[in-house]
């Protein structure tokens, strides 16, 4: 299946005698240049992914998001710890990182393997940020941006299912996991897919589940917070005791 975004650029490419069919041509044995191209786009994707939108938005409000709430720099912790407007900004910018980093190799007519690896590297950079001591977000929004560049229809359907799940149970973690599990299942159900994109979908789904492992444990125990719930303040302080009688009489 030709990439939707590349198909939209066909008139422009034809005007410059560039043939988009090169995009999906299978090549036997990658040359050194092919490998270097792939590594280059992966590096670009990783560093685009490391732009810590949540961290920067919270810092603009004078808050170190890694020290409040769950410590995660994603939109959910931003919503709970900083506010609605900052969370909306993160929700808009994080997918943009994935979309741009994946669209770049598409525009340069790279192979589907290069595109898939660049997309995965972007999410990896978002989740394991070298500039934040390998900490980061959980990659849901960035993953959706990656899929939006590769298959917009599957992405939109996955978003609808994920958002609907959140709306029904108000568990952001559950809706995020289900939303990221949809792309590989939808590709299998539809058929006629490129294997690099299917492997990308499986890898990002697995990564999302791994990053939400603590949420899954809390869901199983029935203690996961719902959307809109504030964190409960726990204290280990012992109750005050009455002072000894002798201390009252100096």
C-alpha positions in Angstrom: 0.0 0.0 0.0 1.4 3.3 -1.0 1.8 5.9 1.8 -1.1 8.3 1.8 1.1 11.3 2.3 3.4 10.3 -0.5 0.5 9.8 -2.9 -0.6 13.3 -2.2 2.7 14.6 -3.4 2.7 12.6 -6.6 2.1 15.7 -8.9 5.0 17.5 -7.3 7.3 14.5 -7.6 6.3 13.9 -11.2 7.0 17.5 -12.1 10.6 16.9 -11.0 10.9 13.5 -12.7 11.0 11.7 -9.3 9.2 8.4 -9.2 7.4 7.5 -6.0 7.4 3.8 -6.9 11.0 3.8 -5.6 9.6 4.2 -2.2 8.3 0.6 -1.9 10.8 -1.2 -4.1 12.4 -4.2 -2.4 16.1 -4.2 -2.7 18.3 -7.2 -2.3 21.1 -6.5 0.1 21.4 -3.1 1.5 24.4 -1.1 0.5 26.6 0.8 3.0 24.8 4.0 1.8 21.4 2.4 2.6 22.6 1.5 6.1 24.0 5.0 6.7 20.8 6.6 5.5 18.8 4.5 7.9 21.1 5.3 10.8 20.9 9.0 9.9 17.1 9.1 9.9 17.0 7.1 13.1 19.4 9.6 14.8 17.3 12.5 13.5 14.1 10.7 14.8 15.7 10.0 18.2 16.7 13.6 18.8 13.4 14.9 17.6 11.8 12.6 20.1 14.0 13.9 22.9 12.4 17.3 22.7 10.8 17.2 26.2 7.6 19.1 25.5 6.0 18.3 28.8 9.1 19.1 30.8 9.5 22.5 29.0 5.8 23.4 29.3 5.9 22.7 33.1 9.1 24.6 33.5 7.5 27.6 31.9 5.1 27.5 34.8 8.0 27.2 37.3 7.3 23.5 37.9 9.8 20.6 37.7 7.4 18.0 36.4 9.8 15.2 37.3 9.4 16.0 40.9 5.6 16.2 41.2 2.8 13.7 40.7 4.0 10.5 39.0 7.2 12.2 37.8 6.2 11.4 34.2 6.6 14.2 31.6 3.5 13.1 29.7 0.2 14.8 29.2 -1.6 13.0 32.0 0.8 14.1 34.7 0.9 17.6 33.2 -2.9 17.7 33.4 -3.0 16.6 37.1 0.0 18.6 38.2 0.1 21.8 36.0 -3.3 22.3 34.4 -5.6 21.8 31.4 -4.0 24.3 29.0 -0.4 23.0 29.4 -1.7 19.4 29.0 -3.5 20.4 25.7 -0.2 21.9 24.5 1.6 18.7 25.2 -1.2 16.6 23.6 -0.7 18.7 20.4 3.1 18.8 20.3 4.0 15.3 21.2 2.2 13.7 18.2 3.8 16.4 16.0 7.2 15.1 17.0 6.4 11.6 15.8 4.6 12.8 12.7 7.4 15.0 11.5 10.2 12.5 12.3 8.4 9.8 10.3 7.3 12.0 7.4 10.9 13.1 6.8 12.2 9.8 5.4 8.9 9.4 3.5 9.6 12.7 1.7 13.1 11.6 1.0 11.8 8.4 -0.6 13.4 6.0 1.8 12.5 2.4 2.2 9.6 1.3 4.5 12.2 -0.2 6.8 14.0 3.1 7.2 10.6 4.9 7.8 9.6 2.3 10.4 12.9 2.4 12.2 12.9 6.2 12.2 9.5 6.2 13.8 10.5 3.7 16.5 13.6 5.7 17.2 11.5 8.8 17.7 9.3 7.1 20.3 12.3 5.6 22.0 13.8 9.1 22.3 10.6 10.4 23.8 10.6 7.6 26.4 14.3 7.3 27.1 15.6 10.8 26.9 19.4 11.1 27.0 19.0 14.7 28.2 16.8 13.7 31.1 19.0 10.8 32.4 17.1 8.3 30.2 13.7 9.3 31.7 10.8 10.5 29.6 7.1 10.0 28.8 5.3 6.8 27.9 5.1 7.5 24.2 1.4 7.2 23.5 0.9 10.6 21.8 4.2 10.3 19.9 3.4 6.8 18.7 0.1 8.1 17.3 2.0 10.8 15.5 4.2 8.1 13.9 1.2 6.1 12.8 -0.5 9.2 11.5 2.4 9.6 9.0 2.3 5.9 8.0 -1.5 5.1 8.0 -3.9 7.9 8.9 -7.0 5.8 8.7 -5.8 3.2 11.1 -4.5 5.9 13.4 -7.8 7.8 13.5 -9.8 4.6 14.2 -7.3 3.7 17.0 -7.7 7.1 18.5 -11.5 6.8 18.5 -11.3 3.5 20.3 -8.8 4.7 22.8 -10.6 7.9 23.6 -13.9 6.0 23.9 -12.3 3.6 26.4 -11.1 6.6 28.4 -14.5 8.2 28.3 -16.3 5.0 29.5 -14.0 4.1 32.4 -12.0 7.3 32.9 -8.8 5.3 33.0 -6.3 7.1 30.8 -3.8 4.2 31.1 -6.3 1.6 30.0 -7.4 3.7 27.0 -3.8 4.4 26.0 -2.9 0.7 26.1 -6.0 -0.3 24.1 -5.5 2.5 21.6 -1.9 1.4 20.9 -2.9 -2.3 20.6 -5.3 -1.4 17.8 -3.0 -0.6 14.9 -1.3 -4.1 14.6 -4.7 -5.8 15.0 -6.3 -3.5 12.4 -3.5 -4.1 10.0 -3.9 -7.9 10.4 -7.7 -7.6 9.9 -7.4 -5.4 6.8 -4.5 -7.3 5.2 -2.5 -5.8 2.4 0.1 -4.2 4.7 3.8 -3.7 4.6 5.6 -5.9 7.1 7.9 -3.1 8.4 4.9 -1.1 9.4 3.3 -4.1 11.0 6.5 -4.8 13.0 6.6 -1.1 13.9 3.0 -1.4 15.2 3.8 -4.5 17.3 7.0 -2.9 18.7 5.2 0.3 19.7 2.3 -1.6 21.3 4.8 -3.8 23.3 6.7 -0.7 24.4 3.5 1.0 25.5 2.5 -2.0 27.6 6.0 -2.1 29.1 5.9 1.6 30.0 2.4 1.1 31.6 3.4 -2.0 33.6 2.9 -0.2 36.9 -0.5 1.1 35.7 -1.5 -2.4 34.8 -0.6 -3.6 38.3 -2.7 -0.8 39.8 -5.6 -1.6 37.5 -5.5 -5.2 38.6 -5.5 -4.2 42.2 -8.3 -1.7 41.6 -6.3 1.3 42.8 -5.5 3.1 39.5 -6.6 6.7 39.6 -9.3 7.8 37.2 -9.2 10.9 35.0 -10.0 13.9 37.2 -9.0 12.2 40.5 -6.3 13.9 42.5 -3.5 12.1 44.2 -4.2 11.0 47.7 -1.9 12.4 50.3 -0.4 9.6 52.3 1.5 10.1 55.5 3.4 7.8 57.7 3.5 10.3 60.6 2.4 8.8 64.0 -0.4 10.6 65.8 0.7 13.1 68.5 0.8 11.7 72.0 0.2 13.6 75.2 3.5 14.7 76.7 4.6 13.1 79.9 3.3 14.7 83.1 6.8 15.6 84.3 7.4 17.7 81.1 4.4 19.8 81.9 5.8 20.9 85.2 9.1 22.7 84.7 
